[in-house]
Amino acid sequence: MLFRRNPRAAVWPMWCLVAWLMLPADRALAAAPPAPALELMHDLMRWAGKLTGLPPTELPTLTALPEIELARRVCPDEPRHCRTLIAVYDTDRQEVLYRDTLDLRDETDQSYIVHELIHHLQHRRDGDALFANCQQVIQAETEAYAAQNRYLAHFKQWRRVGEMLRFTHCPAATAAPLVTPGEPAALTSRSPQGR
């Protein structure tokens, strides 16, 4: 999900593009290893490239954080607004931050990392033009969710993510850029359950 890293400077509210990712309520997430296996991360980057047709690139930094710390890092002024985050791609730092409760041995949990790696590839391709307007943001999210769903289907994980994106609409006046060049921006995955 794309949004302004500094909510006070937002041209339009970041919540106008809320696209919820729903974790199954009956599945407990196991703690991930402290540092993800480098081989796995390279494999997930190859998947991100394969699913989008974008050329894989070097890995961004990957950081596992507790839910509270993830919310505080992404929304320092209003952490409660980010308590549903599962993962986020910080375009300024080229870093994927994700919940330390994700079990990276599980394909469903891996799919959240793949989603954020797709945003990394999109940003490498388009730079800040990725945030040029609301339609661009929705297009980037649509591409990432579609690829994430193909990843899930490949591994016979029959759940689907990003369904709420189809109900997301841009405000009438979307000519202003979403990100001013040089300002930090981020891309995220969310869960309505707050897990």
MDAnalysis code that builds the backbone (N, CA, C; Angstrom):
import MDAnalysis as mda
import numpy as np

u = mda.Universe.empty(585, n_residues=195, atom_resindex=np.repeat(np.arange(195), 3), trajectory=True)
u.add_TopologyAttr("name", ["N", "CA", "C"] * 195)
u.add_TopologyAttr("resid", np.arange(1, 196))
u.add_TopologyAttr("resname", ["MET", "LEU", "PHE", "ARG", "ARG", "ASN", "PRO", "ARG", "ALA", "ALA", "VAL", "TRP", "PRO", "MET", "TRP", "CYS", "LEU", "VAL", "ALA", "TRP", "LEU", "MET", "LEU", "PRO", "ALA", "ASP", "ARG", "ALA", "LEU", "ALA", "ALA", "ALA", "PRO", "PRO", "ALA", "PRO", "ALA", "LEU", "GLU", "LEU", "MET", "HIS", "ASP", "LEU", "MET", "ARG", "TRP", "ALA", "GLY", "LYS", "LEU", "THR", "GLY", "LEU", "PRO", "PRO", "THR", "GLU", "LEU", "PRO", "THR", "LEU", "THR", "ALA", "LEU", "PRO", "GLU", "ILE", "GLU", "LEU", "ALA", "ARG", "ARG", "VAL", "CYS", "PRO", "ASP", "GLU", "PRO", "ARG", "HIS", "CYS", "ARG", "THR", "LEU", "ILE", "ALA", "VAL", "TYR", "ASP", "THR", "ASP", "ARG", "GLN", "GLU", "VAL", "LEU", "TYR", "ARG", "ASP", "THR", "LEU", "ASP", "LEU", "ARG", "ASP", "GLU", "THR", "ASP", "GLN", "SER", "TYR", "ILE", "VAL", "HIS", "GLU", "LEU", "ILE", "HIS", "HIS", "LEU", "GLN", "HIS", "ARG", "ARG", "ASP", "GLY", "ASP", "ALA", "LEU", "PHE", "ALA", "ASN", "CYS", "GLN", "GLN", "VAL", "ILE", "GLN", "ALA", "GLU", "THR", "GLU", "ALA", "TYR", "ALA", "ALA", "GLN", "ASN", "ARG", "TYR", "LEU", "ALA", "HIS", "PHE", "LYS", "GLN", "TRP", "ARG", "ARG", "VAL", "GLY", "GLU", "MET", "LEU", "ARG", "PHE", "THR", "HIS", "CYS", "PRO", "ALA", "ALA", "THR", "ALA", "ALA", "PRO", "LEU", "VAL", "THR", "PRO", "GLY", "GLU", "PRO", "ALA", "ALA", "LEU", "THR", "SER", "ARG", "SER", "PRO", "GLN", "GLY", "ARG"])
u.atoms.positions = np.array([
    [0.850, -1.174, 0.000],
    [0.000, 0.000, 0.000],
    [0.887, 1.225, 0.000],
    [0.545, 2.229, -0.742],
    [1.319, 3.455, -0.830],
    [0.723, 4.514, 0.063],
    [1.539, 5.221, 0.781],
    [1.054, 6.362, 1.544],
    [2.208, 7.272, 1.881],
    [1.882, 8.484, 2.249],
    [2.888, 9.456, 2.646],
    [3.460, 9.061, 3.984],
    [4.760, 9.106, 4.128],
    [5.409, 8.776, 5.391],
    [5.140, 9.853, 6.432],
    [5.008, 11.108, 6.002],
    [4.735, 12.208, 6.921],
    [3.265, 12.578, 6.773],
    [2.374, 12.069, 7.647],
    [0.933, 12.288, 7.463],
    [0.531, 13.749, 7.520],
    [1.278, 14.616, 8.242],
    [0.907, 16.029, 8.326],
    [1.068, 16.740, 6.993],
    [1.955, 16.233, 6.136],
    [2.205, 16.887, 4.858],
    [1.385, 16.280, 3.725],
    [0.490, 15.403, 4.036],
    [-0.275, 14.711, 3.002],
    [-1.153, 15.678, 2.219],
    [-1.160, 15.494, 0.893],
    [-2.038, 16.276, 0.035],
    [-3.475, 15.827, 0.211],
    [-3.693, 14.553, 0.379],
    [-5.001, 13.983, 0.655],
    [-4.789, 12.906, 1.686],
    [-5.784, 12.570, 2.471],
    [-5.581, 11.612, 3.562],
    [-5.105, 10.265, 3.053],
    [-4.115, 9.727, 3.737],
    [-3.589, 8.432, 3.318],
    [-4.629, 7.340, 3.445],
    [-5.653, 7.576, 4.226],
    [-6.655, 6.547, 4.448],
    [-7.645, 6.437, 3.294],
    [-7.572, 7.309, 2.290],
    [-8.506, 7.186, 1.168],
    [-8.174, 5.970, 0.316],
    [-6.996, 5.390, 0.507],
    [-6.612, 4.213, -0.276],
    [-6.420, 2.976, 0.592],
    [-7.220, 2.875, 1.655],
    [-7.058, 1.720, 2.538],
    [-7.472, 0.453, 1.779],
    [-6.549, -0.482, 1.676],
    [-6.829, -1.775, 1.050],
    [-6.427, -2.827, 2.066],
    [-7.395, -3.438, 2.699],
    [-7.131, -4.309, 3.829],
    [-6.654, -5.680, 3.374],
    [-5.649, -6.154, 4.069],
    [-5.215, -7.543, 3.932],
    [-5.703, -8.264, 5.169],
    [-6.447, -9.347, 4.982],
    [-7.040, -10.024, 6.135],
    [-6.310, -11.324, 6.422],
    [-5.759, -11.418, 7.622],
    [-5.160, -12.669, 8.067],
    [-6.267, -13.581, 8.556],
    [-6.199, -14.867, 8.289],
    [-7.217, -15.763, 8.803],
    [-7.245, -15.703, 10.323],
    [-8.448, -15.581, 10.894],
    [-8.587, -15.433, 12.341],
    [-8.199, -16.706, 13.080],
    [-8.288, -17.863, 12.434],
    [-8.033, -19.114, 13.130],
    [-6.584, -19.574, 13.045],
    [-5.714, -18.762, 12.461],
    [-4.323, -19.182, 12.292],
    [-3.412, -18.334, 13.166],
    [-2.726, -18.943, 14.091],
    [-1.753, -18.222, 14.911],
    [-0.456, -18.131, 14.123],
    [0.175, -16.967, 14.159],
    [1.428, -16.778, 13.447],
    [2.595, -17.121, 14.362],
    [3.490, -17.936, 13.881],
    [4.676, -18.275, 14.660],
    [5.713, -17.172, 14.509],
    [6.547, -17.052, 15.494],
    [7.599, -16.032, 15.446],
    [8.587, -16.376, 14.339],
    [8.996, -15.360, 13.608],
    [9.965, -15.547, 12.541],
    [11.359, -15.621, 13.146],
    [12.278, -16.234, 12.438],
    [13.645, -16.222, 12.920],
    [14.133, -14.774, 13.000],
    [15.098, -14.476, 13.866],
    [15.547, -13.096, 14.046],
    [15.985, -12.428, 12.745],
    [16.700, -13.136, 11.921],
    [17.111, -12.579, 10.639],
    [16.663, -13.551, 9.550],
    [15.940, -13.048, 8.538],
    [15.475, -13.964, 7.491],
    [16.657, -14.569, 6.732],
    [16.481, -15.797, 6.318],
    [17.520, -16.461, 5.552],
    [17.727, -15.718, 4.238],
    [18.961, -15.373, 3.974],
    [19.287, -14.612, 2.773],
    [18.852, -15.351, 1.512],
    [19.014, -16.665, 1.501],
    [18.609, -17.452, 0.335],
    [17.107, -17.313, 0.080],
    [16.307, -17.370, 1.146],
    [14.856, -17.199, 1.015],
    [14.533, -15.818, 0.459],
    [15.175, -14.789, 0.963],
    [14.882, -13.423, 0.503],
    [15.230, -13.253, -0.973],
    [16.335, -13.846, -1.404],
    [16.682, -13.791, -2.835],
    [15.648, -14.545, -3.662],
    [15.170, -15.668, -3.141],
    [14.136, -16.427, -3.830],
    [12.846, -15.600, -3.944],
    [12.462, -14.929, -2.870],
    [11.256, -14.088, -2.902],
    [11.436, -12.920, -3.872],
    [12.643, -12.382, -3.977],
    [12.896, -11.311, -4.953],
    [12.742, -11.851, -6.373],
    [13.237, -13.059, -6.621],
    [13.054, -13.664, -7.957],
    [11.568, -13.843, -8.261],
    [10.790, -14.272, -7.259],
    [9.349, -14.410, -7.446],
    [8.720, -13.056, -7.772],
    [9.107, -12.008, -7.065],
    [8.551, -10.673, -7.324],
    [8.813, -10.269, -8.776],
    [10.012, -10.538, -9.256],
    [10.339, -10.227, -10.647],
    [9.554, -11.074, -11.630],
    [9.474, -12.370, -11.341],
    [8.755, -13.293, -12.224],
    [7.272, -12.939, -12.312],
    [6.671, -12.586, -11.194],
    [5.232, -12.307, -11.157],
    [4.860, -10.975, -11.800],
    [5.806, -10.062, -11.902],
    [5.510, -8.736, -12.460],
    [6.175, -8.477, -13.802],
    [7.164, -9.281, -14.150],
    [7.927, -9.013, -15.362],
    [8.987, -7.938, -15.150],
    [9.110, -7.432, -13.923],
    [10.134, -6.440, -13.606],
    [11.445, -7.156, -13.313],
    [12.567, -6.585, -13.736],
    [13.836, -7.271, -13.475],
    [14.174, -7.254, -11.982],
    [14.479, -8.420, -11.408],
    [14.894, -8.442, -10.000],
    [16.130, -7.563, -9.811],
    [16.261, -7.028, -8.631],
    [17.375, -6.140, -8.313],
    [17.935, -6.542, -6.960],
    [18.870, -5.762, -6.458],
    [19.415, -6.075, -5.141],
    [18.310, -5.976, -4.101],
    [18.475, -6.727, -3.056],
    [17.474, -6.733, -1.990],
    [17.492, -5.419, -1.218],
    [16.315, -4.951, -0.829],
    [16.294, -3.851, 0.128],
    [16.660, -4.413, 1.502],
    [16.869, -3.554, 2.456],
    [17.054, -3.998, 3.838],
    [15.735, -4.588, 4.319],
    [15.784, -5.703, 5.026],
    [14.586, -6.346, 5.576],
    [14.699, -6.339, 7.094],
    [13.697, -5.764, 7.766],
    [13.739, -5.609, 9.217],
    [12.448, -6.100, 9.839],
    [12.560, -7.085, 10.735],
    [11.409, -7.588, 11.485],
    [11.266, -6.753, 12.756],
    [10.038, -6.304, 13.021],
    [9.770, -5.471, 14.193],
    [8.515, -5.941, 14.910],
    [8.447, -5.734, 16.229],
    [7.182, -5.989, 16.927],
    [6.111, -5.033, 16.401],
    [4.851, -5.438, 16.508],
    [3.719, -4.648, 15.995],
    [3.770, -3.192, 16.460],
    [4.017, -2.975, 17.729],
    [4.027, -1.614, 18.282],
    [5.158, -0.783, 17.683],
    [6.338, -1.380, 17.541],
    [7.477, -0.656, 16.975],
    [7.247, -0.354, 15.498],
    [6.644, -1.298, 14.775],
    [6.334, -1.060, 13.362],
    [5.395, 0.138, 13.229],
    [4.343, 0.173, 14.040],
    [3.394, 1.296, 14.007],
    [4.082, 2.606, 14.380],
    [4.951, 2.574, 15.380],
    [5.643, 3.785, 15.809],
    [6.591, 4.305, 14.723],
    [7.272, 3.400, 14.039],
    [8.217, 3.820, 12.995],
    [7.501, 4.416, 11.784],
    [6.348, 3.836, 11.418],
    [5.645, 4.297, 10.221],
    [4.787, 5.526, 10.512],
    [4.146, 5.569, 11.642],
    [3.268, 6.677, 12.024],
    [3.712, 7.239, 13.378],
    [4.836, 7.938, 13.446],
    [5.343, 8.391, 14.739],
    [4.389, 9.324, 15.486],
    [3.609, 10.122, 14.771],
    [2.687, 11.049, 15.419],
    [1.387, 10.384, 15.856],
    [0.960, 9.351, 15.165],
    [-0.300, 8.660, 15.448],
    [-0.125, 7.156, 15.276],
    [0.669, 6.484, 16.125],
    [0.903, 5.041, 15.946],
    [-0.372, 4.211, 15.895],
    [-1.437, 4.659, 16.550],
    [-2.683, 3.881, 16.549],
    [-3.267, 3.766, 15.147],
    [-2.947, 4.714, 14.257],
    [-3.441, 4.657, 12.879],
    [-2.728, 3.571, 12.065],
    [-1.616, 3.094, 12.565],
    [-0.840, 2.095, 11.825],
    [-0.790, 0.752, 12.534],
    [-1.657, 0.515, 13.478],
    [-1.603, -0.742, 14.236],
    [-1.998, -1.949, 13.391],
    [-2.610, -1.741, 12.243],
    [-2.988, -2.868, 11.387],
    [-1.920, -3.215, 10.350],
    [-0.802, -2.533, 10.369],
    [0.249, -2.818, 9.394],
    [0.807, -4.221, 9.565],
    [1.031, -4.879, 8.452],
    [1.717, -6.167, 8.449],
    [3.129, -5.958, 7.924],
    [3.236, -5.171, 6.854],
    [4.535, -4.895, 6.248],
    [4.462, -3.554, 5.542],
    [5.614, -2.934, 5.383],
    [5.685, -1.636, 4.723],
    [7.012, -1.540, 3.985],
    [6.969, -0.923, 2.818],
    [8.211, -0.641, 2.083],
    [8.476, 0.842, 2.184],
    [9.571, 1.198, 2.793],
    [9.990, 2.586, 2.946],
    [10.851, 2.942, 1.741],
    [10.294, 3.740, 0.837],
    [11.002, 4.088, -0.397],
    [12.231, 4.946, -0.119],
    [12.179, 5.746, 0.923],
    [13.298, 6.632, 1.241],
    [14.514, 5.839, 1.695],
    [14.296, 4.830, 2.505],
    [15.396, 4.031, 3.057],
    [15.627, 2.722, 2.295],
    [14.779, 2.438, 1.313],
    [14.815, 1.158, 0.598],
    [14.862, 0.016, 1.609],
    [13.805, -0.007, 2.446],
    [13.752, -0.970, 3.538],
    [12.339, -1.538, 3.654],
    [12.255, -2.865, 3.777],
    [10.994, -3.527, 4.068],
    [10.967, -3.771, 5.572],
    [9.962, -3.185, 6.218],
    [9.719, -3.426, 7.637],
    [8.532, -4.372, 7.709],
    [8.621, -5.403, 8.534],
    [7.512, -6.340, 8.628],
    [7.380, -6.836, 10.069],
    [6.176, -7.315, 10.382],
    [5.920, -7.815, 11.729],
    [6.788, -9.027, 12.035],
    [7.346, -9.019, 13.213],
    [8.187, -10.147, 13.618],
    [7.376, -11.406, 13.897],
    [6.057, -11.321, 13.850],
    [5.205, -12.497, 14.029],
    [4.983, -13.270, 12.733],
    [5.417, -12.734, 11.605],
    [5.276, -13.481, 10.354],
    [6.179, -14.708, 10.403],
    [5.640, -15.828, 9.981],
    [6.403, -17.071, 9.897],
    [6.890, -17.195, 8.461],
    [8.134, -16.886, 8.225],
    [8.654, -16.854, 6.860],
    [8.847, -18.250, 6.261],
    [8.469, -19.287, 6.997],
    [8.427, -20.638, 6.418],
    [7.073, -20.898, 5.779],
    [6.117, -20.003, 6.019],
    [4.744, -20.149, 5.540],
    [4.550, -19.306, 4.274],
    [3.999, -19.919, 3.228],
    [3.839, -19.210, 1.952],
    [2.904, -18.009, 2.059],
    [1.875, -18.092, 2.894],
    [0.974, -16.950, 3.047],
    [1.728, -15.771, 3.651],
    [2.507, -16.026, 4.683],
    [3.277, -14.949, 5.295],
    [4.369, -14.451, 4.354],
    [4.965, -15.355, 3.584],
    [5.958, -14.941, 2.589],
    [5.346, -13.986, 1.568],
    [4.059, -14.182, 1.271],
    [3.420, -13.363, 0.236],
    [3.418, -11.878, 0.600],
    [3.398, -11.554, 1.894],
    [3.451, -10.144, 2.302],
    [4.817, -9.541, 1.967],
    [5.857, -10.344, 2.118],
    [7.199, -9.870, 1.759],
    [7.287, -9.712, 0.240],
    [6.749, -10.678, -0.499],
    [6.739, -10.574, -1.966],
    [6.031, -9.283, -2.388],
    [4.882, -8.980, -1.773],
    [4.129, -7.759, -2.084],
    [5.023, -6.527, -1.920],
    [5.743, -6.457, -0.802],
    [6.600, -5.286, -0.553],
    [7.806, -5.265, -1.475],
    [8.337, -6.437, -1.834],
    [9.441, -6.475, -2.800],
    [8.971, -5.989, -4.166],
    [7.721, -6.250, -4.500],
    [7.168, -5.721, -5.753],
    [7.156, -4.197, -5.708],
    [6.777, -3.623, -4.558],
    [6.835, -2.156, -4.439],
    [8.269, -1.657, -4.582],
    [9.238, -2.410, -4.072],
    [10.650, -2.043, -4.241],
    [10.997, -2.004, -5.729],
    [10.585, -3.042, -6.465],
    [10.863, -3.080, -7.908],
    [10.132, -1.959, -8.648],
    [8.888, -1.681, -8.252],
    [8.142, -0.584, -8.875],
    [8.843, 0.750, -8.647],
    [9.292, 0.967, -7.433],
    [9.960, 2.236, -7.123],
    [11.299, 2.339, -7.833],
    [12.009, 1.228, -7.969],
    [13.271, 1.248, -8.734],
    [12.989, 1.603, -10.192],
    [11.870, 1.122, -10.722],
    [11.498, 1.390, -12.112],
    [11.000, 2.822, -12.296],
    [10.101, 3.270, -11.415],
    [9.385, 4.533, -11.627],
    [9.840, 5.694, -10.758],
    [10.579, 5.435, -9.706],
    [10.966, 6.500, -8.788],
    [9.727, 7.139, -8.177],
    [9.796, 8.429, -7.898],
    [8.677, 9.127, -7.272],
    [7.469, 9.279, -8.197],
    [7.610, 8.965, -9.487],
    [6.449, 8.984, -10.383],
    [5.417, 7.951, -9.929],
    [5.854, 6.985, -9.124],
    [4.944, 6.001, -8.556],
    [3.852, 6.687, -7.738],
    [4.157, 7.877, -7.204],
    [3.227, 8.639, -6.377],
    [2.661, 9.856, -7.105],
    [2.748, 9.877, -8.437],
    [2.363, 11.060, -9.201],
    [0.928, 11.495, -8.932],
    [0.034, 10.536, -8.789],
    [-1.360, 10.866, -8.507],
    [-2.043, 9.628, -7.935],
    [-3.262, 9.813, -7.533],
    [-4.029, 8.739, -6.903],
    [-4.153, 7.523, -7.824],
    [-4.391, 7.730, -9.093],
    [-4.539, 6.604, -10.018],
    [-3.254, 5.781, -10.101],
    [-2.096, 6.456, -10.075],
    [-0.816, 5.746, -10.102],
    [-0.660, 4.861, -8.872],
    [-1.059, 5.389, -7.721],
    [-0.956, 4.637, -6.472],
    [-1.855, 3.398, -6.541],
    [-3.068, 3.579, -6.995],
    [-3.993, 2.439, -7.103],
    [-3.458, 1.412, -8.107],
    [-2.902, 1.880, -9.208],
    [-2.344, 0.964, -10.201],
    [-1.186, 0.158, -9.602],
    [-0.311, 0.812, -8.832],
    [0.813, 0.110, -8.202],
    [0.304, -0.935, -7.212],
    [-0.703, -0.566, -6.426],
    [-1.267, -1.515, -5.467],
    [-1.967, -2.670, -6.180],
    [-2.685, -2.374, -7.246],
    [-3.373, -3.415, -8.010],
    [-2.367, -4.430, -8.535],
    [-1.259, -3.950, -9.088],
    [-0.218, -4.837, -9.605],
    [0.371, -5.695, -8.478],
    [0.649, -5.077, -7.331],
    [1.255, -5.818, -6.218],
    [0.295, -6.868, -5.650],
    [-0.981, -6.504, -5.484],
    [-1.954, -7.470, -4.960],
    [-2.188, -8.608, -5.957],
    [-2.270, -8.296, -7.242],
    [-2.483, -9.345, -8.243],
    [-1.321, -10.343, -8.222],
    [-0.105, -9.826, -8.143],
    [1.060, -10.709, -8.090],
    [1.084, -11.503, -6.785],
    [0.734, -10.866, -5.677],
    [0.677, -11.571, -4.395],
    [-0.340, -12.706, -4.461],
    [-1.482, -12.470, -5.074],
    [-2.496, -13.517, -5.209],
    [-2.025, -14.653, -6.117],
    [-1.266, -14.338, -7.164],
    [-0.703, -15.396, -8.014],
    [0.316, -16.229, -7.227],
    [1.096, -15.557, -6.379],
    [2.049, -16.265, -5.529],
    [1.300, -17.226, -4.599],
    [0.249, -16.742, -3.964],
    [-0.551, -17.573, -3.070],
    [-1.160, -18.756, -3.818],
    [-1.706, -18.509, -5.002],
    [-2.332, -19.580, -5.780],
    [-1.305, -20.629, -6.201],
    [-0.102, -20.197, -6.555],
    [0.939, -21.132, -6.965],
    [1.228, -22.153, -5.860],
    [1.206, -21.678, -4.619],
    [1.496, -22.557, -3.485],
    [0.223, -23.131, -2.855],
    [-0.874, -23.077, -3.616],
    [-2.156, -23.636, -3.188],
    [-2.640, -23.044, -1.862],
    [-2.347, -21.757, -1.665],
    [-2.887, -21.004, -0.538],
    [-4.099, -20.280, -1.116],
    [-5.284, -20.735, -0.807],
    [-6.473, -20.302, -1.538],
    [-7.107, -19.019, -1.026],
    [-6.477, -18.328, -0.129],
    [-7.027, -17.037, 0.301],
    [-6.617, -15.961, -0.689],
    [-7.337, -14.861, -0.711],
    [-7.055, -13.736, -1.601],
    [-6.903, -12.477, -0.780],
    [-6.025, -11.616, -1.221],
    [-5.743, -10.363, -0.524],
    [-6.053, -9.185, -1.442],
    [-6.277, -8.033, -0.827],
    [-6.479, -6.809, -1.592],
    [-7.848, -6.638, -2.191],
    [-8.815, -7.450, -1.757],
    [-10.160, -7.374, -2.331],
    [-10.807, -6.000, -2.132],
    [-10.496, -5.332, -1.037],
    [-11.111, -4.024, -0.767],
    [-10.599, -2.935, -1.715],
    [-9.498, -3.204, -2.404],
    [-8.959, -2.214, -3.336],
    [-9.964, -1.852, -4.427],
    [-10.798, -2.799, -4.807],
    [-11.776, -2.513, -5.869],
    [-12.824, -1.494, -5.431],
    [-12.944, -1.244, -4.139],
    [-13.879, -0.239, -3.634],
    [-13.197, 1.109, -3.381],
    [-11.920, 1.196, -3.700],
    [-11.157, 2.409, -3.482],
    [-11.271, 3.310, -4.706],
    [-11.597, 4.561, -4.461],
    [-11.732, 5.520, -5.546],
    [-10.910, 6.758, -5.237],
    [-10.465, 7.397, -6.279],
    [-9.679, 8.616, -6.119],
    [-10.605, 9.809, -5.957],
    [-10.190, 10.784, -5.143],
    [-10.976, 12.022, -5.044],
    [-11.019, 12.715, -6.412],
    [-11.975, 13.585, -6.593],
    [-12.141, 14.274, -7.881],
    [-10.891, 15.045, -8.280],
    [-10.274, 15.757, -7.362],
    [-9.079, 16.554, -7.667],
    [-7.852, 15.777, -7.235],
    [-7.200, 15.086, -8.195],
    [-6.007, 14.304, -7.872],
    [-4.806, 14.744, -8.683],
    [-4.808, 15.968, -9.131],
    [-3.710, 16.429, -9.963],
    [-2.427, 16.626, -9.167],
    [-2.521, 16.950, -7.891],
    [-1.333, 17.213, -7.088],
    [-0.583, 15.911, -6.820],
    [0.760, 15.974, -6.875],
    [1.537, 14.772, -6.573],
    [1.324, 14.337, -5.127],
    [1.424, 13.039, -4.903],
    [1.268, 12.514, -3.554],
    [2.540, 12.655, -2.742],
    [3.676, 12.705, -3.409],
    [4.952, 12.827, -2.735],
    [5.715, 13.971, -3.371],
    [6.187, 14.868, -2.546],
    [7.054, 15.925, -3.025],
    [8.445, 15.334, -3.149],
    [9.157, 15.560, -4.270],
    [10.491, 14.988, -4.414],
    [11.348, 15.299, -3.192],
    [12.047, 14.267, -2.726],
    [12.906, 14.414, -1.569],
    [12.230, 14.085, -0.249],
    [10.876, 14.003, -0.230],
    [10.177, 13.646, 1.004],
    [10.051, 12.130, 1.069],
    [10.163, 11.552, 2.287],
    [10.053, 10.097, 2.404],
    [8.649, 9.595, 2.112],
    [8.572, 8.401, 1.593],
    [7.293, 7.765, 1.295],
    [7.411, 6.295, 1.645],
    [6.280, 5.626, 1.771],
    [6.311, 4.211, 2.129],
    [5.171, 3.468, 1.458],
    [5.302, 2.155, 1.369],
    [4.323, 1.258, 0.784],
    [4.008, 0.205, 1.839],
    [2.739, -0.128, 2.032],
    [2.389, -0.980, 3.164],
    [1.430, -2.100, 2.844],
    [1.364, -3.060, 3.753],
    [0.330, -4.097, 3.781],
    [-0.345, -3.997, 5.135],
    [-1.683, -4.132, 5.157],
    [-2.444, -3.962, 6.391],
    [-3.338, -5.152, 6.662],
    [-3.736, -5.273, 7.919],
    [-4.700, -6.264, 8.356],
    [-5.759, -5.590, 9.186],
    [-7.055, -5.810, 8.925],
    [-8.092, -5.172, 9.737],
    [-8.180, -5.759, 11.131],
    [-7.615, -6.935, 11.340],
    [-7.667, -7.535, 12.669],
    [-6.663, -6.918, 13.623],
    [-5.728, -6.123, 13.119],
    [-4.729, -5.519, 13.961],
    [-3.690, -6.509, 14.467],
    [-3.469, -7.574, 13.686],
    [-2.485, -8.574, 14.089],
    [-1.214, -8.398, 13.312],
])
